[in-house]
């Protein structure tokens, strides 16, 4: 593997000789320029892994140089080095998408740390992640083979998802097969647990058994209404926990996650059973018996989930709830835009429920359409 190549731009670059020698001894190739124009020409003619750029240079300043450098090499990290501690300069530099900001005087170890963060980080993280998972592998394996309750199974699942996401960030696939093997082992053991316990849960109260699809509104959503809160329920059909973990940073830009909980779907987990059970607060057999007009069997024509709003209203009536309800199943982009534009009026309702099917549609297309199969040919691609 060739050495990483650095361009150091500073009008007093001759005074940085000690730093340059230190980096060369660490295996880095260092090229220099003493003004912005020369730096731009060098970047046009050469590839650099990283650029150190002085902010205060005569002629073309460092801030003025960033733009042309980014036009030529948009993915090359630029580290701004300056004597100035003025906040407006920091803001302008960070707004120009620099990778880091260092205040002079800088010492060689500081430069080395910056290089490792911006050039070697992915490799170092991959090495550490692989090493840590190897250490956890046997512990997780032993846990899988213990006589676990549902809460303990949730923790095992969270750990497997954590390591799957951590390992997926690496280009090193050495541990992929090992993780798949451990997930399969966990799935087989969890299947045995469900087979042994599932039917017993229906004679037990919540607390003695896991939270099921039928419990979600009664025990999670409605208590929030009792506290006087307006509640917005977002149902994304067929969304897995690992996919939620990918989406969570997007939500975190706007909301704070107070609690993250897993529940156990009823069986079968197919949409017509599990999702109807969520809205009705009843098992499918109970829905068919009590509300036959809202139930469609497998052999019936038409959509199997077209009465979710009615089932939710019936559940609220059974429990004596009189809150103002808004329900919408999102069927396409035009309707999404209409709802987004009318969000303020939707928020006036006590309980707002929106159902999104796009993940479920992709899940089915992944098994039925060759193009989707190729685009999402592994779990990492499917999550993206």
Secondary structure, DSSP 4 states (H G I P E B T S, - for coil): -PPPEEEEE-TTGGGGHHHHHHHHHTT-EEEEESSHHHHHHHHHHS--SEEEEES--SSS-HHHHHHHHHHH-TTSEEEEEES---HHHHHHHHHTT-SEEEESSP-HHHHHHHHIIIIIHHHHHHHHHHHHHHHHHHHHHHHHTS---HHHHHHHHHHHHHHHHHHHTSS--TTHHHHHHHHHHHHHHHHHHHHHHGGGGGGS-BTTB--BGGGHIIIIIHHHHHTT--EEEEEETT--HHHHHHHHHHHHTT---------B--SS-SHHHHHHHHHHSS-HHHHHHH-GGG---TTS-S-SSTTHHHHHHHHHHHTT----EEEEEE-SHHHHHHHHHTHHHHTTSSEEEEEE-HHHHHHHHHHH-HHHHHHT-SHHHHH-
